[in-house]
């Protein structure tokens, strides 16, 4: 009986997941994995933490939880397939069903036959063609080799510039700062994580970066890098910054030239187009991982969001499809989480801006709560932003930021979005409760119920960013702090007037009726109460500030 020859081009996350799953399902298949590098099957996401010094052995990113090194011998003996490292696939002949390969060790060439081909060629960092980008000390962070180089540079560096405010840029900025290096972070847009977060959420990240000493430069694109043979400084249109090392982190693009040359169809994003079984336009060729585009489950449009979690799902679906097991990859929600110093940042679904661009009449709501019972030691705040459709009340997305536990809440929202839940359904989710883990009404319950109040017309509110804009506009505005005097003395928002909630009914004559009144407190539960008191007293222009002091992303006094 003929054993199917299956060739997989790419041996990191998606490629190895495909190969391992294939072997479990088909004991007889002739499986060969090809990769340019000698470092295969490694996790790229932990690389910034190596640079930070959280672990010493870089090879840990290639080891199993039991400590086995995932090398060619491991995959041959344990998994039962062949891995050709330091081998480049140079051409695909779809008619003949062959792949031409070249050994990077001795430059020899060979032609391999296949019955099934899987493209797992991954992505490559985008390097801007600015003068000086090829100087020594200028590197992206994608591979283990680059992590090792950056770690060595950090041993001697006093100043570093990170170009790009995405996930890698933020993680590397923290890692280098904790190495005692002065870090400047350049971002050409007006916020970090511009494709993932709304400005109100990103502004909280800005404050955290600056609080920890990062010189954050927004709306400031890189112009050139200067130095003799090694980098010495970075120049923008607003200034110049000393640099002993530069980390390029402006994004990645899919590696698709091999596929495109073979006539494999690319999608609207420029990545390989596949169906929900990871099959390309060629019935013998599949594609998985960071070289393919996915469908956004909320917009139903193709998107390119390369993540290791998605790559592993791709590999399993492709292997199942190849072996005739029913499976499909429905799409993604763009779910992600990142740690930025003491701040945890997570998001899923549509942002408020994306919701509007996709034709939704969207409503946003920000609510602040402790992550566990406020009386239990170690509680920390989290700031939840929910986005919903006004008419259907369907949940569209969420962003959660704070020093508290955000990942489990975003994963709950992922479940809600996947099942098409409304805000009302989210408010009734039967979540676990015990003081060490959550409040009796979890932070998500509180956020959902606050959104319901807004949708039902029971609460008039605005975000901290909207309040800031109104304060700096031409209309007279009273920012009303209804916290206690002790809280006010500890920290306060500039320009706010203190009238504690317990004294508000007795001091209504001090509140102008001809101005917009924006009450707030620490979380804005009291701010909402103040809004009700004022409206019941005849004030008609009142909107409480969502999220309270903790969601205020600007300067405090």
N, C-alpha and C positions, 0 to 999 in steps of 0.2 A: 504494500500500500504506500502511495506517495505521501511523504511528510511535507506539509506546507512549509515553504520557506518564507519567513516573516522577517523583514529588515526594518529596524527602527533607527532613524537618524536623529540622534540627540540622547544623551545619557544622564540627564540631571533628574528633575522631578517627574515630569509627565512621561518621558520616555521610559524610565525605569519602572514607574508604576504600571505602565502598559505591559512591559515585558514580564514583570512578576505576576501580574494577573493572568496574562496569557498562559504562562507555564502552569499555573494552578488549574486552569480550565482545559488545557490541551497538553498531555504528557508527551505527545509525539512531534509537535511542531518544531521546526528547525529555526530557532530564534537567534538573530544577531543584532546587537546594538553597536552603533558607530558613534564615536564622539571625538572631537578635535583635541580635547584636553586629556591629561592623564588623571585629573581630579574629577571623578564622576560621582554621581549620586550624592551630591552635597546639598546642604541647606544654605541658601544665600541669605535668608532673613536674619540669621544670628551673627552675620559678619560685623555689623557695627558694634555689637557687644564684645567681640574679640578686640576690636580697636580700643574700646573703653577699658578693657582689662578684666572683664567679668569671668573669663576663663582663659587659661594659658595655652592649651594645646589646640592649635587651629584644626587639627585632624578630627576633633570632636564633631565637626559639622558633617563628617563622612561616616560616623560610627552609628551603629544601632544602639538602642537603649541598653543592651547587654554588653556593649563595648566592642563588638566586632567591626572591623574596618570593611566598608563596602567597596572592595576593589574587584579587579577582574577575577581573582581566585575565588572570592566570596560568591560572586554571581555564578561562576561555573560550578562550584561545589554545592552550594546551598540552594541556589535557584535553578540551576541546570540550563543556563544559556550562555552564549559566547558574547564577550564584550571586546571590541576593538578600540582601544584608546589611541590617542595621538594619530587619529585617522580621519581624513576629511572626505566627505562625499562631494564629488565635483560635478556630477551630471546625472540626470535621470532620463532614461529612455523608456517612455511609457508604452510604446508599441512593443518593444522587445522585453519589457519588464525587467530592466537591469538598472543597477546603480554603479556608476564608476567611482572608485575610491582611490585615494592616494595616501601613502604612509608619510607622516610628517617626520618620522625618524630617519628613513633612508630614501625617501622620494620615489619608492616603487609604486606602481599602479596595478589595479586589479578591477575586474568587472564581476559583480555579484548578481545572480538572478534572484528574483522575488516573485512570490505569488501575491503577497500583501505587503504594502509599504506603509509605514507610519512616519509622518513628519513631526518631529519634536525639536525643531531647531531653535526655539527660544527667542530671546530678544537681545538687543545690544544697546548700550548706553548712547544717548545722543550727545555728541561733542560739538559745541558751537564753533564754527570756523573763524574764531577771532584771532587776531595776532597774538602769538605766544602760547597758543593752546598745546603746542608740542614741546614746551620746555620741561626739563626735569622737575619733578615734584608736582606735576599737574596730572591728576588721575581721576577716573571714575571709580565707583565701588560696585563691581559686579561679580568678580571671581575671587577665589581664594588667594591667587597670586597678588591681586591688587590689594586685598586686605593685608597681606603680609608686608607689601611695600608701604602702605599707609601707616601701618603700625611702626615700622622702622623710621619713617619720616617724623612721626609724632614724638619719638624719643628725643629729638633734637629741636623740634619746632617751638617757637615762642608765639608766632602768629599764624593763623590759618584762615583761609577764606573758603566758605562753602557756597557754591553757586546752585541755587534751586531750593525752594521751600516745600518740596514734596516729602514723602515718607522717609526716603533715604537721607535727604538733606537734613531733616530734623533730627533723625537718629544720630547721624555723624556729628552734627553740631553739638549735641549733648555729650557724645563720647569724647570728643576732643576737648570740650570745656572741662570735663571731669579729669582729663589728663593734665590740667593746668595750663592749657593753651588759650590765648585770647582769640575768640572766634568771631569773624564777621560773616553774616549770612546775607547773601544777595538774592533778592527775589524781584523779577521784572514786573510782576503783577502787584496789585495793592494789598494782597493778603497771601499767607501761606496756604497750602492745600486747596488751591483755588478750584480745582475740579471736583473736590470732595465736600467742602464745607461752605456754608453761607458765611458772609462776613462777620455776623454777630458771634458765631462759634469760633471762627478763626481769630478774632480779636482777643479772645481769652488766651489763645496760644501765644499770640504776640506778647501779651503782658508777661506770661510765664517765661518766655525766652529772654526778655529784657531783664526780668527779675533775677535771672541766673547769670547775667553778665554777657549774654550774646548781643553783639552789635547788629541788630536786625535792621536791614536796609530794604525797605519796600519801594516798589515802583522805580527800581534802580537797576537797569540791565547792565550786564558786563560789556565793556567796550574792548579792552585788551588786557593782556598779561605781560608784564615786563620782567626782564632779567637777562643776564648774559648767557649762561648755559642752564641755570636753574632759576626757578621763579623767585622774584624778589618783591614784587608788588602787583596789585590788581587795580585797574583804572576803570572808573565809570564816568558818566557825564556829570556826576555830582561830587566826585572826589577820588582819592586814591587810598589804598589800604595795604599796609605791609603784609607780606605773606611768605612764609617759609614752605608752605604747602597749599595746594588748591584742590578741593574735591568737587568734581563736576557731577551734579545731581539734578539735571534739568529734565530728566525723563529718559524713556527707552522707546525703541521702535522694534517691531517684529522683524526677525530674520527670515526673509521670504524670497530672496533672489533665486535660490535653488529651485523652489517651487514655481516661481513665476517663469523662469527659463524653460521649465518643463510643461508650461501651459496649464498649471493648476490655478484655478480661479481665485483671485483675491476679492475681498469684500470692500464695502464702502469705507472702512477704517484703514485700509491698506494691509490688513492682516489676512490670513488665509480664511476663505469662507467655507464653512462646514454646516452640515445639517445636525439634527439633534442626536445623531449617533456618531458624530465626529467624522463623517464621510465627506470627502471633497467632491469635486465634479468628476473625478475618476473613480469608478467603482472598485478599484483595487488599491486606492490610496486614502488613508485617513490622516488627520492632522490633530495635534493635541498641544495643550500648554500655551506658552507665551507667544507662539507664532500665529495663533488663531484669534478670531473675534468671537464674541458671544452676543446673545440677545439679552437686552435689559428687560427684566420681567415687568417693570412698571411702564416704560415708554414703548416697549415692543420694537425697539430699534437696535441695530447692531452697534456694539460698543467694544472698545479695546481697553480692558482692565486686567493687566497681567498680575496674577497673584498665585503663590504656591498652592494655596488651598484649592483654587479652581483647577490648576494644572493636574493635581492628583485626582480630582473627580473626572476630568477629561480622560485620563489614562484608563481608569476603571471602565468607563462607558465604552471607550473604543475597543478595549479587549473583550468586553462582553459582546459587543456587536460582531466582532470578528469571529467569535466562537458561537454565534447564534443564540446567545442568551438575551432575552428581551430587556432592554434598558434604554434610557434616553437622558440627555442633558438638557433640561428645560431652559436654562439661562441663569443670569446672575442678578443680584441686587446691588452690587458694588459695595458689599459689606467689608469694613476694615476697622482695625483698631491700632493705635500707636501710643507709645509712652513718650511724653516730652517732659523731662525732668520729673516733677511731682504731679504732673497733669496727665490724666488718661483721656484719650480722645477716640471716639468711635462714631461711625456713621453707617447708614444703610438706606436703600431706596433713593427717592428723589429729594434733592434739596429744594428749598422754596423757589429758587430761580428756575431750576429745571422743571419743576411742576408747572410754573407759569408758561415756560417755553413749550411744554407739551400739551397746552390747551386746558389745563385744569384751573378751576376757580379755587385756588388754594388758600388755606388759612394756616398761619403758623402760630405756635404758642410755646413760650419758654417758661419752664417751672423748675424751681430749685428745691431740693429735699436732701436730708441726710441719707446716706446709702444704707444704714442700719438704724435701729432704734436710737434716738438722740441721747438716751440715758446710758447706752451701752458704751464702754470704753472703746476708743478707736474709730468712732463714727466720723465720716468725712462727707462733705457735700458733693452732690452731682447736679449738673445743670442740664436738663433735658429739653430739647427742642423737637416738637412734633409738627409734622406737616400733614394736613388732611384736605380732602376735597369738600368744599362747602355744601354742595347739594346732596351727595351720596353719603357723606361723612366717612368715606373710605380712607383708611390710613395710607399715606403716600410715602412717608419716610421719617427718619429721625436722626438727630445728632446729639450725642451725649458727651459732655466734657466735665472733668472735675478730678480732684484727687481721690475720690471714692471709687467704688466698684462700678464700672460702666459696661464691661464686656457681657455680663450675664443679662443686663437690661437690653443691650442692643441685639443680643441673640433672641430674646423674647420678641422684640419688634420684627426681626427677620422671620420668625415663625408666623407672626400676625400678617405681615405683608405677603408671605407665600400663600397663605390661605385666604387672602383677600378680605381680612377683617376690617371692621369699622372701628372708630374710636370708642363707640359704645361697647363693642365686644371686648376690646382691649381692657376697658375699665372693669370688666367682670371676669377676667382671666383668674382662675383659681391658683394663684401663686403661693409658694410656701411662705410661712411666717414663723419666725422666732426672733427675739431681739438681737441675737448675734448676727443674724443674716438679713433682716429687713424690718420695716415697720409693718404694723397690722394692715395698713394701706400702703403698699409698696410705693416707692417713688414713681414707678410707671403708672400705677393706679391714680396717684395724685395728679400726675401730668395729664392723663387721659380725662379725668373728671374736670380739670381746669379747662381743657380744650372743649369739653361738652358745654361748660358754662358759657364759653365764648361763642360757640356755634348756636346756642340757644338764646343768645342775647341777654344773658344774666350777668355778664361781666364785660366791661369795656377796658381794654388794655392795649399796651404798646410795648415793644421791645426796648431794651436799654439803648440800642443804637438809634431807634426812632426818637426816644426821649432826648438823647444827646443832640440830635439834629434840631429838634424843636427848641431846646434850650439855646442853641446857637443861631436860631432864626430871628425873624423880625417880630413875631407874635409874642406878647407878654405871657410868660409861663411861670408857674410856681411849682417848684420841685419840693414836695412835702414829705419830709422824713418823719414817720410815725413810730420810730423805735424809742427805746428808753434813753434818758440822758446819758447813762453810762455807756451804752452802745455808741451813741453819737460822739462822745469824747474819745472813744477808742479809735474809731475810723469813720470817715464821712465822705460823702460826695460833694465836691465843691459847688457852692451856690445853693445848697439845699437848706430849707427852713425846718427847724425841729418843732413839731407839735406831737408829743407822745399820744398814741392811740387812746389811752385812758383819759386824756384831757381834751380830746378833740371836740366832744359834744359841748363842753363848757367854753371852748375858745373859737367857736364857729365865726364869731364876728371878726376874727383876725384873718380869715380866709377870703380873698377877693373873689367876688362872683363874676367879674368881668374878665377873668383870665382862665387859661387852661390849667387845671390842677392835676399834677401827676404825683399821687401818693405812692410810697414804697416803704419797705422795711428790709430786714435781713434776707428773707426768702420771698416776701411780698404776699404772704398770707394775711398779715396785718394791713398791707397795702390794699388788698381786695376788700377787707373789712372797712377800711377808711373810705374807699370809693362808695360803698353802700351807705355809710353814715352820711356822707356829703350829698349823695343823690336824694336820700330820704329827707334831707334838710333843704332841698330845693336847688342845689347846685346842678347845673345842666351840662357843664363842660369838664368832665372828670374822666381820666383814664389812668388806672394804676400801672406801674412799671413792672413788667414781668420779670421774674427771677430775682428781684431785689438787689441789694448791695453785692451779693456774691456773683451775680451775672453781669455786673457793671464792668466792662472791659477797659475802661479808661483810668485816668489817674485818680487816686484817692487823696484826701487830706488826712 
